[in-house]
Amino acid sequence: MINLTGLGKSHDCNGTSRRDFLQIGTLGAIGLGLPQYLAVAERGAVDPAKDKRSCIMIFNLGAPSQLDTFDMKPEAPAEVRGPFRPISTRGDFQISEILPRHAEVADRFSIVRSCYHTAAAVHDAGWQMMQTGRQFTGGVNYPHAGAVLQYLRGRRSDLPAHVVLPETMGRGGGNLPNGQAGGFLGKAYDPFALMADPSQPGFQVPDLLPPATLGDVRIDRRRRMRAAIENRLASFEATESAQMLNANFEAAYRLMSSPQARQAFDLTAETDATRQRYGMNRLGQCCLLARRLIEAGVRFVTVNTFLTVFDEITWDIHGSKPFTTIEGMKNIVAPMYDQAYSALIEDLDQRGLLSDTLVAGLAEFGRTPKVNPAGGRDHWPQCFSCTFAGGGVQGGRAVGASDPVGGVPADRPASPGEVIATIFHSLGLDLQAELPGPGGRPFPLVDFGVREIKELF
């Protein structure tokens, strides 16, 4: 590899790091150019009238108990209903007393109480299903919903089209891919992962920090460097590997050199009152940062409430160590989520952003209808709840219903494919559009016959 600053090292293509590549500049831009976008729009794959639409996917890693949050069963036996009481809300439904701030914004979000999937009851299988709409089979990794949007619409600015906060998911216990990647679209459509905790003092984005040698690579020399690269690497540039590097590292370089990107990630621009409203913890500050990124033009932000079900207090309430107890959910997890979510919905609404920003609160599955001997609940993909706000969704509704013990859908079952179709519909994507799939074969956005959850709109 050529290093134009004279201080780098040679690497083969597989050993090139993002930082190393940034020392020589980059080869191209990620996402669709204007001609490609116009061609996609002409085919009807995207609705130009909804180009302003964005999405924040809050993924409740660990899986909240539907019976203790959004689908209370106060008339069920004690071992089913659990220890919490239902409370009234500003919507046409009740929720758990451990989410009092949700009750105050319930007129702006709706609940789907009949979600389910048929994958194994392991975390990473559910992560795949709920973020891509499909279960990975036959060695095919499907793209995250944000990667699909990035492919079809491209970026709006120097900021990436899809950002994951604070970082991509860790281990889930099944040693499976987590669904937070470009899948068969390629590495160029992987999300930009923050890889930092925005609640920490002195928070900085690692990829906005230039390598020590970047002082030698001035922004106004960028075109000259590109010409040098193209002259020396013309044959390499035609390869698939080069095209992937071209897109990925251009995205990183644009971030590093963009004042707009630095401003979007700068939480010190927010008042102390606003930061406190979201909560001075990792989740709260990630939700605030998600709002700032959407405001700055990012199309899709995925917020992981937690990073792994191991060594963290999460929604994974098996009831005994090393997992979370139901008391841990009540006293730590639920208040933190309640504060961050309600602040995000209120803030987006007050800034006039909610109508064009879908906020999808998803999870990999639900929890068992009966409390287990440890006082917790175990994995249960047969029925769970998800929330949707903004982006054309009508608030205050409960869509679908579970049976008397919250065990299976009793009305309007909603599959992972329908959840993803709902996101695509809100964003103005044609559900019958096709992507370049494995082997170059056309691949539909969603499976044949799958539609959005129309009752939300």
C-alpha positions, 0 to 999 in steps of 0.5 A: 500500500502507498503512504503519501505521508511517508510514515506508513507501512505496506500492507496487503488488502486484508491487512489494511486498517481504516486509520492506515487508509485514511493516511493516503486519502480515499477512492470514492463515495459510499451510497448512491450517486444522484444518477443511480438514485434517480434511476431507483426512484424512476423504477418506483423502489423509493418514494421521493415524497418521503425522502425526508423520512428517517428511522431510529431503531431502539433495540431492547437487547435482552428482551423485555417481559411483555407481561411486566411492561406493555401487555399486562394481565391483571386478571391472570394468576399471580405466577403469570401477572407478576408483581406490577400493576397496570396504569392508565396512559394518554393512549387507549391502553394501559402499561406497567407502573414501572414505565410512568413516563411512557404513560405521559407520551402514550398518545404519541406511540402505539404498541403491537402486542402480537409480535412473534417469531419461529426462530430458536429462543436464543438472543442472536437468532432473534436479533437477526430476525427482528432487524432483517425480517428473516432468519439467516439460512444456507450461509446467507446473511441478510442486510439490516433494515438500515443497510437496505435504506442506505443502499436505496437512498444513499447518504444525505451529507458527510454523515453516514446513512446508517449509524449504530450507537454506542456500538454493534451488539456483542455475544448473544450465546448462540455464536451467530451473526447479530444482524447488524451488518450489510449482509449480502449487500457487502461490507460497504453497507455495514453501519458506522459504529460509534465505538464510544460511550457518549455519557463519559466525560471527555467523550470523543468519536474515535473516527473523528480523531485523526491519525498523528500523521494527518497534519501532513495530509491537508484537506485542500490536497485531497484531489491531488492525492486521489489522482496519485492513488488512481494513477498508481492503483488503477488495476487494483481499483477495478477489483471488488476488494478495492470497491469495498475499501473505496466506500468504507474508507471514504465514509470514514475520511468524510467523517474526519474532515467534516465540520458538520459531522463534528458538530452533530456528534458534539453533545456539549452543544446541548444544555445541561437540562436537556442532557439530564432529561435524557439521563446521564447514562449510556442509553440516555446519551445515545438517544440524545445523540440519535436525535442530533444525528437525525437532525443533521441528516442521518437516515437511520440510527440503531440504538442498542440499549445494551451490548450483550446479555453477559456481564451487564444488567439488561432486560434478560431477567432470568432472575438469578446471577449472572442474569438480571432479577425482576428487581433489577429490571424494576429499579435500574433497567426500566427507569433508565429506558423510561426516561430516555425513550420519553425524552426522545419522543418529546424532544423529536415532537417539540422540534417538529421531527417526529412526523418524519422520524419513525421510532421503532422499539424492538426486541428479540423476543418476549419472556415466559408467561409464568414466573420461573422458580428464581422469580424471573422469566425465561426466553419466549419468542412465541409472543412479545410487544414492540412499539412504534412512534412517528413516521406516519404512525398514529399514536395511542393505539394497541394493535393486536392482542395476546391470549389471556396469559400473554403466551401467543398472539390471539389477534393480528399476529405480527411476524418479523417480516411485517415489522421490517415491512412497516419500517420500510413502508414508513420510509417510503420504500416499495416493498416489491422492490428488489436488491442485488442478492447472492450471486447477483440474483434479484432479491425482494425487500420482503418475502412475497405477500408480506405487508406493513402493519397497516393498523399503525397508520 
